[in-house]
Each structure stands twice: as C-alpha cells, then as structure tokens.
Amino acid sequence: MFFKCDFDLPESSYFYVGLMVVVQMAIMSRKKGDHRIRNSFTTQAFMDIYILIITIIGIAILGMAWMPSFTARTGISDSVVYVLLGVLVYSLIKQLPRPDPVLYQDYTIHMTELVVVVSLMGTGLKIDRPFSFKNWAIPFRLISVTMLLCIVAVGFLAWRFLGFSLPSALLLGAVLAPTDPVLAADVQVGPPKEGAADDVRFSLTAEAGMNDGMAFPFTWLAIVLAASSAGNITTGLTMWVLVDLIYKIASGVIFGFLLGRLLAYLVLNVSEKSRRINLDDGFIAVAAALSIFGIVELLHGYGFVAVFVAAVTFRNYEINHDFHKDMHSFSDQTERILVAVVLLVFGGSLVHGILDEVSWQMALFAVGFLFLIRPLSGLIALSGTALHFNEKLGISFYGIRGIGSFYYLAFALKEANFTHAKELWSVTALIALLSVIVHGLTATGVMKRLEKYFQNPK
C-alpha cells in the first residue's frame, strides 16, 4: 500500500511524508508491472497522475481544517467522511495506483507505524489525570482483562467458526485486541488543560495509548507458532516468554520513562531557564516521538510502549505547564495530515477488493465482535468498580478498531507465512470499516449525552 522515498526532507516537512507515500505507489506500480498504467500513459501522462495525486492529497488535508466543526455540528466523525471520500475518489479516477496492502506490504507497515507513533505521543500528552496505579486502575483493567478476553474469544471463534489455522486465529485475536489511538479522537479527552476528562473519555484515551504496545507480545506469539516446526516449538515459546513478553515490555517501559524524564528535564528545566529553546516549537513532540521510538527499537524493545510512557512521563514532569498545549497541537495536526492520507487509501482498498474474501461467517463474526465480544469483555473487566453502568457501557462499547490493527496484521504477515492471509485482511478491514461507521456515527452524540447526564445527574 505504501512505499519508500529516495531523497531527504526537512524534519518539519511531515506533510510530505503522506504525499510521498501515495506518489510512490504510482512509481512502484509501474515497476511491478501494472500494465494499465504502463501501457496507457506516456511520461507526460504519468506526471499528470503525479499532479492529480498531490492535488487530491492537498484538498483532503485542507478539508481536515473543517472537520472538527463539521463533527460538532453533525455528530459524524471525520473518519467516516474520509473513508467515503476515498471510495468516491478511487471509483471515479481509475488511473490511481491500486492500494493493495499485500503488494505494498512494507509501505503499509511503515505508514501505519508512523501514524500510530505520532498518535501515541499526542495521546500521552493530552491526559490531564496524574499517573498513579490508583488513578489509572480502570485502564489497567482494560489492557489486561478486556484485552485477554478479546484475544481468547476472537482466537477461539476464528479457529472453530471461521476455520482458521491456530496461528492465524491467534493473530486475528492479537490484531483486533488493541483499541485504536488514531481513529478514537471523538471518544478521547480534549487537548491538555481543557478539562474534557470524564471517566469514560479518560479510560478510553489511556487504554488506547497503553494497549497498542501491549498487543505486540501476542502478535509475536502468533508469529512464533506460524514459524515454528513441531520440533522447535518449545524453544520458540521459551524465547517468546523471555524476549517478546518480558524483555521487550520491560525495556519499553523503562527506556520510555528514562527518555521521557530526560527530555522533560532538558526542555522544561535546563533549556527553559537558560532560554536556549523556544517553547513555541511544538514540533518537539513529533521529533521526540520518532527519536524515542527509534532508540528503543534499536535496543529491541517495544517502541510503541516507550513512546506512550515517555509522553505520559513528560506530561507528569510539570503537568500544568503551558508548553504541553503547543506540543499536543503540533502532534495532533501532524496526525490529522497522515490520517487523511491513510483513510483515503483505505477507502480505495475497499473499491479494489480488500473485502473480496468476506463470507457470511466473517460478516456475522464482525458484527458479533463489535456488539458482543468487546462490550462483554469490557463489562466483565469493569465489574466491581464504582462507575455507573452507563459509563461502563460507554467504555466497553467504544473500543474503536482501525489503523493499529492494519499495522499489526501487515507486520505479522511479513514476519511469517500465515494461511488465510487474504481472509485475515478481509475480516480485519471489514471490522475496521464497521467500527468507522458505527462508532463514527454515534460516538459524538453518545459522549455528549453521557457528559450532560453526569454533570447534571437526576
């Protein structure tokens, strides 16, 4: 779906990241033998496609400026609009390169990974509630009990009901387990220090930040099962426990905390007092996210975990500092630029057959996951808490799935050969589409009603 670039850009030019991804799809499609483009267009015509692509991206990103007010007035999420826009654009313009996540596997991984990394930094920065195990007890329940129940339920149903192999069934469970931090803005807390932090929004925000990294061990477990033969399965499982489960999580948390503290000390303490840094430069958030992710990945830890831990650590260093607003604002704008591109491409993939392998069993499974498995798993995890039932129901139902799931699936399919790979893409895309539609059309209204009810309870 996505591709690499062969030239350098300024660090602040994040707009061009999304642009190059789509433009190089056209280049790669020519190299890989897309006869429709190769036989139909001259060099000049190909440049016209390039101009067409950057025009579409520019208009799409420009439209993002109006999405917050549009959502506030209509209650319709921007994710719904942009997926529909992608369907429309790819239906009308046949010359656009085919958005195939299997053909462009590496670029699917890198683009979705970039969006998630930037989103995790913004998510951690905007949580006003100070971190403690007591204050964050509900999110910890969600990333442990709810996630594990979802993985087990999905894995079992995929194995017995959909007929997937055990590794593929486990992979589907891991892919669908995390709540997406990218598409869940409508149910999350607002920007730093703006006070939109009720229990429902806080819980969903913290869960989205925490479980995007915590799903990785189970993705690796599926990879181990798919790649191991009967003779070395014990060795593979031992290494999974020691490395993928223990070391990578621990290193992500520890290095994330240390790097977050170091960054906060350098930015909010040393540099501010010595006036060696301009605290209007919000791009530090994206720079920090990319740097921390890269460093921890080089140390073979979970970069997703580290970025979110670092963001929360940075925010808690001086929790009421005004600079958090600037950092969050820039990371949010960068995320919205990237999301606009990814959702357009996702819409295009719907036109070009990503749902071709969907059967009635998969459709039934997708509905059951969104309306039964996730809500029931959430309610079980939240039983015994002081939350009102409506709050529990809101937290349990709005476990939005999306771009993070695409990343985990593309990553796993690159690491090992899974049977039912096309079916995995189809069912994951279907659930993401249903989540965009159902949650995208209802989240804003439901959140407003919950806020109104608990501000003025009867």
GUKOLMAR-817617 format. One record per residue (C-alpha): residue number from 1; x, y, z; residue in one letter. Coordinates in steps of 0.02 Angstrom, whole numbers, plus 50000, padded with zeros to 5 digits. Layout:
<pts>
PT  num     px     py     pz  residuo
PT  NUM      X      Y      Z        A
...
</pts>
This chain:
<pts>
PT  num     px     py     pz  residuo
PT    1  50000  50000  50000        M
PT    2  50145  50116  50035        F
PT    3  50325  50143  49981        F
PT    4  50493  50218  50023        K
PT    5  50570  50381  49962        C
PT    6  50744  50405  49891        D
PT    7  50776  50583  49945        F
PT    8  50787  50679  50109        D
PT    9  50662  50803  50177        L
PT   10  50675  50932  50315        P
PT   11  50621  50860  50481        E
PT   12  50475  50980  50493        S
PT   13  50402  50931  50322        S
PT   14  50284  50798  50388        Y
PT   15  50155  50845  50259        F
PT   16  50267  50770  50126        Y
PT   17  50276  50601  50214        V
PT   18  50096  50563  50169        G
PT   19  50120  50640  49997        L
PT   20  50269  50533  49952        M
PT   21  50182  50376  50010        V
PT   22  50043  50393  49882        V
PT   23  50151  50463  49742        V
PT   24  50274  50319  49752        Q
PT   25  50130  50195  49739        M
PT   26  50117  50251  49560        A
PT   27  50303  50227  49535        I
PT   28  50303  50055  49615        M
PT   29  50151  50000  49517        S
PT   30  50247  50036  49356        R
PT   31  50398  49939  49418        K
PT   32  50291  49792  49471        K
PT   33  50207  49780  49303        G
PT   34  50042  49872  49317        D
PT   35  50002  49860  49131        H
PT   36  49854  49977  49144        R
PT   37  49971  50120  49187        I
PT   38  50124  50064  49089        R
PT   39  50033  50037  48925        N
PT   40  49913  50183  48936        S
PT   41  50018  50331  48986        F
PT   42  50170  50421  48921        T
PT   43  50296  50507  49034        T
PT   44  50194  50666  49024        Q
PT   45  50036  50572  49067        A
PT   46  50124  50495  49216        F
PT   47  50170  50669  49277        M
PT   48  49988  50715  49259        D
PT   49  49947  50572  49378        I
PT   50  50075  50641  49499        Y
PT   51  49994  50812  49491        I
PT   52  49824  50732  49513        L
PT   53  49883  50637  49666        I
PT   54  49959  50787  49755        I
PT   55  49802  50888  49713        T
PT   56  49691  50755  49793        I
PT   57  49803  50747  49947        I
PT   58  49808  50936  49962        G
PT   59  49619  50951  49953        I
PT   60  49597  50808  50077        A
PT   61  49716  50885  50203        I
PT   62  49639  51056  50179        L
PT   63  49470  50981  50217        G
PT   64  49535  50920  50385        M
PT   65  49534  51100  50444        A
PT   66  49343  51099  50437        W
PT   67  49317  50926  50512        M
PT   68  49310  50974  50698        P
PT   69  49170  51100  50668        S
PT   70  49083  50979  50547        F
PT   71  49087  50841  50677        T
PT   72  49025  50958  50813        A
PT   73  48875  51010  50706        R
PT   74  48829  50842  50629        T
PT   75  48897  50713  50750        G
PT   76  48983  50624  50604        I
PT   77  49166  50579  50630        S
PT   78  49297  50635  50505        D
PT   79  49346  50451  50482        S
PT   80  49176  50416  50404        V
PT   81  49195  50563  50285        V
PT   82  49370  50518  50229        Y
PT   83  49337  50334  50201        V
PT   84  49187  50380  50094        L
PT   85  49293  50510  50004        L
PT   86  49423  50376  49969        G
PT   87  49289  50261  49897        V
PT   88  49224  50402  49788        L
PT   89  49395  50458  49725        V
PT   90  49455  50283  49682        Y
PT   91  49288  50241  49600        S
PT   92  49292  50393  49487        L
PT   93  49479  50403  49447        I
PT   94  49534  50236  49376        K
PT   95  49713  50294  49343        Q
PT   96  49759  50298  49527        L
PT   97  49879  50158  49580        P
PT   98  49799  50006  49660        R
PT   99  49802  50022  49852        P
PT  100  49849  49841  49888        D
PT  101  49916  49806  50065        P
PT  102  49985  49638  50009        V
PT  103  50076  49705  49856        L
PT  104  50143  49855  49952        Y
PT  105  50168  49767  50118        Q
PT  106  50323  49861  50177        D
PT  107  50244  50029  50144        Y
PT  108  50084  49978  50232        T
PT  109  50188  49937  50385        I
PT  110  50290  50097  50383        H
PT  111  50147  50217  50351        M
PT  112  50030  50143  50482        T
PT  113  50175  50131  50603        E
PT  114  50214  50316  50579        L
PT  115  50034  50366  50610        V
PT  116  50024  50263  50769        V
PT  117  50190  50331  50837        V
PT  118  50135  50511  50815        V
PT  119  49963  50473  50886        S
PT  120  50035  50390  51042        L
PT  121  50138  50544  51083        M
PT  122  49986  50658  51067        G
PT  123  49880  50536  51168        T
PT  124  50001  50534  51313        G
PT  125  50023  50722  51315        L
PT  126  49837  50764  51324        K
PT  127  49793  50659  51478        I
PT  128  49769  50781  51622        D
PT  129  49746  50650  51757        R
PT  130  49911  50622  51851        P
PT  131  49980  50447  51834        F
PT  132  49965  50326  51978        S
PT  133  49908  50146  51985        F
PT  134  49755  50202  52083        K
PT  135  49708  50343  51964        N
PT  136  49735  50231  51813        W
PT  137  49656  50073  51885        A
PT  138  49519  50065  51752        I
PT  139  49636  50074  51601        P
PT  140  49743  49939  51681        F
PT  141  49589  49829  51692        R
PT  142  49552  49861  51510        L
PT  143  49727  49818  51446        I
PT  144  49733  49660  51550        S
PT  145  49563  49579  51574        V
PT  146  49473  49653  51424        T
PT  147  49617  49628  51303        M
PT  148  49647  49448  51356        L
PT  149  49463  49405  51347        L
PT  150  49452  49480  51172        C
PT  151  49605  49385  51112        I
PT  152  49541  49219  51181        V
PT  153  49363  49243  51115        A
PT  154  49418  49301  50943        V
PT  155  49550  49166  50929        G
PT  156  49429  49029  50976        F
PT  157  49292  49088  50858        L
PT  158  49415  49114  50714        A
PT  159  49480  48938  50740        W
PT  160  49314  48847  50764        R
PT  161  49189  48955  50671        F
PT  162  49292  49031  50531        L
PT  163  49404  48880  50507        G
PT  164  49569  48973  50525        F
PT  165  49729  48883  50575        S
PT  166  49782  48908  50756        L
PT  167  49920  49035  50716        P
PT  168  49804  49134  50601        S
PT  169  49664  49130  50731        A
PT  170  49782  49192  50867        L
PT  171  49847  49327  50752        L
PT  172  49671  49389  50719        L
PT  173  49642  49397  50906        G
PT  174  49801  49498  50932        A
PT  175  49764  49613  50785        V
PT  176  49589  49654  50846        L
PT  177  49634  49668  51031        A
PT  178  49700  49847  51042        P
PT  179  49588  50000  51044        T
PT  180  49648  50115  50906        D
PT  181  49727  50279  50965        P
PT  182  49716  50356  50792        V
PT  183  49530  50348  50748        L
PT  184  49465  50366  50926        A
PT  185  49480  50555  50945        A
PT  186  49292  50576  50961        D
PT  187  49289  50472  51121        V
PT  188  49451  50534  51197        Q
PT  189  49495  50678  51312        V
PT  190  49521  50851  51237        G
PT  191  49685  50948  51224        P
PT  192  49790  50974  51381        P
PT  193  49714  51080  51520        K
PT  194  49544  51096  51437        E
PT  195  49452  50991  51565        G
PT  196  49366  50866  51448        A
PT  197  49420  50718  51555        A
PT  198  49271  50621  51622        D
PT  199  49297  50439  51669        D
PT  200  49236  50373  51502        V
PT  201  49348  50482  51395        R
PT  202  49497  50462  51511        F
PT  203  49481  50273  51515        S
PT  204  49466  50256  51326        L
PT  205  49612  50376  51298        T
PT  206  49728  50289  51420        A
PT  207  49676  50117  51356        E
PT  208  49713  50166  51177        A
PT  209  49885  50228  51225        G
PT  210  49931  50079  51333        M
PT  211  49864  49931  51236        N
PT  212  49935  49974  51066        D
PT  213  50102  49914  51129        G
PT  214  50034  49777  51241        M
PT  215  49957  49685  51093        A
PT  216  50130  49657  51019        F
PT  217  50178  49505  51126        P
PT  218  50026  49411  51062        F
PT  219  50064  49460  50884        T
PT  220  50238  49387  50910        W
PT  221  50162  49230  50987        L
PT  222  50062  49203  50829        A
PT  223  50220  49230  50726        I
PT  224  50314  49103  50833        V
PT  225  50176  48973  50809        L
PT  226  50171  49005  50622        A
PT  227  50359  48996  50600        A
PT  228  50400  48853  50719        S
PT  229  50402  48671  50670        S
PT  230  50346  48533  50787        A
PT  231  50525  48502  50842        G
PT  232  50571  48678  50897        N
PT  233  50406  48743  50966        I
PT  234  50469  48730  51146        T
PT  235  50622  48836  51107        T
PT  236  50514  48962  51014        G
PT  237  50393  48979  51160        L
PT  238  50535  48997  51285        T
PT  239  50612  49137  51184        M
PT  240  50441  49217  51166        W
PT  241  50417  49223  51355        V
PT  242  50592  49287  51392        L
PT  243  50611  49410  51248        V
PT  244  50444  49460  51172        D
PT  245  50341  49456  51332        L
PT  246  50462  49506  51470        I
PT  247  50613  49597  51398        Y
PT  248  50527  49699  51263        K
PT  249  50387  49760  51376        I
PT  250  50506  49798  51520        A
PT  251  50630  49888  51408        S
PT  252  50490  49988  51327        G
PT  253  50427  50046  51497        V
PT  254  50599  50078  51573        I
PT  255  50678  50164  51424        F
PT  256  50518  50261  51390        G
PT  257  50517  50326  51568        F
PT  258  50702  50371  51567        L
PT  259  50695  50457  51398        L
PT  260  50535  50548  51446        G
PT  261  50616  50613  51605        R
PT  262  50774  50662  51513        L
PT  263  50675  50755  51380        L
PT  264  50569  50844  51510        A
PT  265  50723  50894  51608        Y
PT  266  50811  50962  51454        L
PT  267  50660  51054  51385        V
PT  268  50562  51111  51538        L
PT  269  50706  51136  51657        N
PT  270  50877  51169  51584        V
PT  271  50830  51244  51416        S
PT  272  50686  51349  51479        E
PT  273  50782  51425  51622        K
PT  274  50933  51461  51513        S
PT  275  50820  51521  51371        R
PT  276  50906  51408  51246        R
PT  277  50745  51341  51173        I
PT  278  50589  51420  51103        N
PT  279  50442  51346  51196        L
PT  280  50329  51386  51050        D
PT  281  50409  51248  50946        D
PT  282  50279  51112  50961        G
PT  283  50368  51005  50831        F
PT  284  50473  50942  50977        I
PT  285  50330  50821  51011        A
PT  286  50345  50733  50842        V
PT  287  50536  50740  50846        A
PT  288  50534  50661  51019        A
PT  289  50410  50527  50966        A
PT  290  50515  50474  50818        L
PT  291  50678  50482  50915        S
PT  292  50614  50383  51064        I
PT  293  50531  50254  50952        F
PT  294  50691  50231  50852        G
PT  295  50807  50220  51002        I
PT  296  50702  50090  51092        V
PT  297  50676  49987  50934        E
PT  298  50864  49987  50908        L
PT  299  50876  49918  51086        L
PT  300  50749  49784  51035        H
PT  301  50612  49849  51148        G
PT  302  50433  49894  51104        Y
PT  303  50442  50069  51031        G
PT  304  50253  50095  51045        F
PT  305  50260  50063  51232        V
PT  306  50408  50179  51252        A
PT  307  50330  50324  51157        V
PT  308  50171  50323  51261        F
PT  309  50264  50301  51426        V
PT  310  50381  50443  51379        A
PT  311  50235  50555  51333        A
PT  312  50147  50522  51499        V
PT  313  50311  50546  51593        T
PT  314  50346  50710  51505        F
PT  315  50169  50772  51543        R
PT  316  50181  50724  51726        N
PT  317  50351  50808  51748        Y
PT  318  50263  50978  51755        E
PT  319  50084  50932  51724        I
PT  320  50015  51109  51712        N
PT  321  50150  51182  51600        H
PT  322  50078  51278  51452        D
PT  323  50204  51202  51331        F
PT  324  50105  51039  51332        H
PT  325  49970  51129  51231        K
PT  326  50093  51176  51093        D
PT  327  50168  51003  51086        M
PT  328  49998  50919  51078        H
PT  329  49935  51042  50949        S
PT  330  50078  51004  50829        F
PT  331  50069  50816  50853        S
PT  332  49881  50823  50827        D
PT  333  49899  50921  50665        Q
PT  334  50033  50801  50602        T
PT  335  49923  50653  50646        E
PT  336  49774  50726  50555        R
PT  337  49878  50753  50397        I
PT  338  49935  50572  50399        L
PT  339  49762  50505  50443        V
PT  340  49685  50596  50295        A
PT  341  49803  50504  50177        V
PT  342  49783  50333  50259        V
PT  343  49593  50343  50262        L
PT  344  49587  50393  50080        L
PT  345  49693  50241  50037        V
PT  346  49587  50130  50148        F
PT  347  49433  50190  50056        G
PT  348  49520  50150  49894        G
PT  349  49562  49974  49953        S
PT  350  49376  49944  49980        L
PT  351  49348  49984  49797        V
PT  352  49492  49872  49742        H
PT  353  49440  49712  49829        G
PT  354  49508  49705  50005        I
PT  355  49338  49635  50058        L
PT  356  49332  49504  49920        D
PT  357  49361  49358  50039        E
PT  358  49222  49407  50159        V
PT  359  49097  49266  50188        S
PT  360  48934  49268  50283        W
PT  361  49025  49187  50429        Q
PT  362  49151  49329  50431        M
PT  363  49013  49459  50422        A
PT  364  48924  49377  50569        L
PT  365  49087  49366  50664        F
PT  366  49125  49551  50633        A
PT  367  48955  49605  50699        V
PT  368  48974  49490  50848        G
PT  369  49145  49561  50888        F
PT  370  49087  49742  50889        L
PT  371  48921  49715  50977        F
PT  372  48956  49568  51092        L
PT  373  49138  49517  51117        I
PT  374  49215  49687  51152        R
PT  375  49067  49756  51254        P
PT  376  49051  49599  51361        L
PT  377  49239  49590  51388        S
PT  378  49238  49771  51444        G
PT  379  49092  49749  51561        L
PT  380  49173  49598  51642        I
PT  381  49334  49695  51670        A
PT  382  49241  49844  51744        L
PT  383  49132  49742  51861        S
PT  384  49159  49791  52041        G
PT  385  49213  49969  52002        T
PT  386  49121  50124  52062        A
PT  387  49075  50176  51886        L
PT  388  48893  50199  51838        H
PT  389  48827  50064  51721        F
PT  390  48808  50191  51580        N
PT  391  48992  50236  51599        E
PT  392  49041  50053  51596        K
PT  393  48936  50027  51441        L
PT  394  49011  50178  51353        G
PT  395  49189  50122  51391        I
PT  396  49152  49943  51339        S
PT  397  49064  49983  51176        F
PT  398  49180  50117  51107        Y
PT  399  49333  50009  51084        G
PT  400  49368  50078  50911        I
PT  401  49471  49972  50790        R
PT  402  49569  50040  50644        G
PT  403  49744  50087  50588        I
PT  404  49835  49999  50729        G
PT  405  49755  49835  50677        S
PT  406  49816  49861  50498        F
PT  407  49993  49886  50564        Y
PT  408  49997  49728  50669        Y
PT  409  49924  49623  50529        L
PT  410  50045  49687  50396        A
PT  411  50192  49667  50516        F
PT  412  50148  49486  50560        A
PT  413  50117  49435  50380        L
PT  414  50290  49498  50335        K
PT  415  50374  49404  50477        E
PT  416  50297  49233  50443        A
PT  417  50189  49139  50320        N
PT  418  50011  49126  50381        F
PT  419  49874  49026  50300        T
PT  420  49716  49126  50263        H
PT  421  49816  49287  50239        A
PT  422  49687  49360  50118        K
PT  423  49546  49312  50235        E
PT  424  49637  49397  50379        L
PT  425  49648  49558  50279        W
PT  426  49466  49548  50229        S
PT  427  49395  49517  50403        V
PT  428  49509  49648  50483        T
PT  429  49460  49777  50352        A
PT  430  49276  49735  50375        L
PT  431  49285  49759  50563        I
PT  432  49380  49923  50542        A
PT  433  49250  49982  50417        L
PT  434  49105  49935  50530        L
PT  435  49193  50019  50676        S
PT  436  49217  50178  50575        V
PT  437  49033  50179  50526        I
PT  438  48952  50126  50690        V
PT  439  49067  50217  50809        H
PT  440  49095  50363  50692        G
PT  441  48910  50400  50676        L
PT  442  48865  50379  50860        T
PT  443  49016  50425  50967        A
PT  444  48997  50614  50969        T
PT  445  48813  50610  51017        G
PT  446  48834  50474  51149        V
PT  447  48983  50561  51229        M
PT  448  48886  50724  51241        K
PT  449  48738  50637  51321        R
PT  450  48850  50550  51447        L
PT  451  48936  50713  51492        E
PT  452  48770  50802  51511        K
PT  453  48698  50663  51618        Y
PT  454  48844  50654  51739        F
PT  455  48859  50842  51752        Q
PT  456  48676  50853  51799        N
PT  457  48626  50680  51864        P
PT  458  48443  50653  51903        K
</pts>
